[in-house]
Amino acid sequence: MTHLSTSVSTEITAEQIAAGKVAHDLDREFVFHSWQAQGPFDPMTIIKAEGSYIWDGEGNKLLDLSSQLVNTNIGHQHPKVVAAIQAQAANICTIAPQYVNDARSEAARLIAELTPGNLNKIFFTNGGADANEHAIRMARVHTGKHKVLSAYRSYHGGTHLAVNVTGDPRRVASDNATDGVVHFFPAYPYRSYFNSTTEAEETQRALRHLEDTIVLEGPSNIAALILESIPGSCGIYVPPAGYLEGVRELTTKYGIVFIADEVMAGFGRAGKWFAINHWNVTPDLITFAKGVNSGYVPLGGVAISEEIFETFRERVYPGGLTYSGHPLASAAVVATINAMKDEGMVENAARLGTDIIGPALEELKAKHPSVGDVRGEGCFWAVELVTNRETREPMAPYGGSSPAMAAVTAALKSGGVLPFVNFNRIHVVPPLNITDEDLRAGLAILDEALTVADGFVEA
């Protein structure tokens, strides 16, 4: 069994383990968890986090290749960000959003410097879901139209409208047609909905399908189209060449606001400040959260184009949040962006993807018959597992898990890796500042876990 590097060595005490057990007991008695049946759920306790590592309730050290929910882009407990939060707390812990505070002003300036085009006005929210809710609200008020187009195999958040806009099975229990959401098939080369055999065919056919959907739904009724620049938890399926450019052309042609959801893919995750920068595309609105401050204090937001901003220059925007631009969260944004710049994390993410993750995953694909596809950019990759490469039968059903995926997950954890697993995929999404040594060690453990997956391939 491959063992992880000891480049981070933190002794876990008996007192920490005992405190973790108390926390676990209290959790099971009082905490209601997200996306879980509450009874059989036995959550992992985390008693320590540092850099690219966490320690579980028994004191075991695990390499966090999940970056939690793909948000700890700078790793755990980055000292510059922790210090900035502490300093802000000593000055102003909180203030109502109608008042200016220096942390929020500087956070907005730094974000606006990074956005493409003229998306220079920043509205702050508490996270990604409400960022998407507010972006859609802005688009509806701006256009005077109601319908929203969104792709299947997408995720846009767990609040009411955001989960309806979502295109994966998490929306089904709360789906409500009156919310005005229309879903379309995305460009997904590995599992093409259009029987495409090349990326060029996939782009052409997916765009034709999208334009047909727009025409049939009525452009005069459609306020916005929301699309993850690179879809995250639903598969990290990178759009084929020309697709996003085509989406931008169609939304412009039909007077539809184009919202790029960068909640997971943004702030260096895909090897650029925003994933959409991989293409020559500027949307009308960008939503963000997660990596903007590595999730150290909850914060999200919407970057707004000049045209949409002008709608609200004299007209009241009908929305707001008590914690919009919260000082502690904003201070974390400032420190995170500056640390990412000073330490070259975005460039490092691109290098890790090109030099280490991409080549390693291609080798694993050639070696393991359970690997149907590998894809990604920067520190944002997916390994799609199948029981049959010819038929591409997934190792777990869409929307569910399987004994095979449970076995692979267990093998990763026993080897010392905390993975991100969804349906039939393992996502390789490490912190952007992970060391090469730790990353290679984690990929070696993935290699061993895929041997377990190979045992479930049809003979």
C-alpha positions, 0 to 999 in steps of 0.5 A: 500500500502506498503511504502519503508523505509526512511533509505536514506532521501534526501530532494529534492528542488524546484530548483532541480525539476525545473532544471529537467523540463528544462532537460526534455524539452531539452531532448525531443527537442535534444536527440535521445534515444536508442531502442525507437520510438522517438515520443511517448517516454516520458522518466523519469527524474532522478534528484538525485541518492544515494545508492539504490535509485533514485529520479524522476523529481517530486521528488518521491523517488524510490528504484532502483531494476533495478540497472539501466541497471543491472550495478550499482552493488555498488549502486549510488554515492559510496563515495570511487569511487566518491572520486577516480574519483575526485582524478584521474581527478585532476592528469591525466584526459585522456591519449592515450592508448599507454602510461602507466598510473598507474590507468589502470595498477592497474585496470588490475592487480585487474581484472586478480587476479579475473579471473579463470585460466590463463586469466591474460592479460586485453584489455580494451574497452569502454563497453560490446558491443565492448568487445564482438566485440574485443573478436570475432576479437581475436578469428578469428585472433587466429584461422584463422576461421570466423564463430561464434556460439551464442545462441538464447535468448541472448544479446551481445551488440548494435554495428554492429557485437555484435547485429548480434551475439545477439540472441533476437529480437533486432538483427532482424532489423540489421541482416546480414548473411554475418557476419558469425553468426550461432545461436543455441538453448540454454538450457532453462529448463522452456521453453525447445526447446527440450521437456525436462521434467528434467534438466538432459534431458535439458542438454543432449539434448541441448548439443546434439543439439549444437554438431550437429550444430557444425558438420553441420556448419563445425568445420573447419569454426568456430572461436568462440562460445560466451555464456552468463554464465547466460543470463541477459536481455533475461531471467536470465535463469540459465544453468542446471547442466553440461551444461556449462561444456559440452559446454567447452568440445565441444569447446575444442574438435572441436578447437573453442574459448569459449568466456564467456560473463560476461558483466551483470553477472560478478563482483558479480552480481550472487554472485561470482566474475564471474558467470562462477565460479558457474561451474568448467569451464574456458573459453578462453576469458571473456568479462566484463563491467557494474559492473566492475566499476558500470558504473560510467565511461564507461569501458569494456574489455576482459580477455585473456588466455595465449594461445591467448595472445601468438598469439599476442606476435609478431603479431600485434593485428589489433584493438584499441580504443582511450579510452582503459583503460581511466584513469577516468574509470580505477580509478573507477575500482580500487576503485570499486573492492577494495570497493567490497572486503572491504565491502564484497559485493560479499559475501553479494550478495550471501547471499541476493540471498540465504536468502532473494530473492530466498525464497521470490520469491518462496513464491510469486510463490506459492501465485500468479497464474501469476508467472510461474517461478522464477530463479536466483543467488545472486542479479540476478533473474527473475520472469516470468509472464504467463496468464496460468501456464499449457500452460505457455502462456507468459503475453507478447509476445516474443519481445514485451509488453502488457497492462498486463505488463504495468499495473504491471510496473505502480503498481511497480512504484506507490509503489515506486520501479523502476523495470527492466521489459523485455517482460513478466518478472520482473527482481529482480536485486538490488545493491549488498549492498542494506540493508535487510530492503530495499530489503524486502520492495521492494519485498513486493511492488512486491508482491502487483504488482503481485496481479495486474498481477493475474487479467490477468490470464485466468479463 
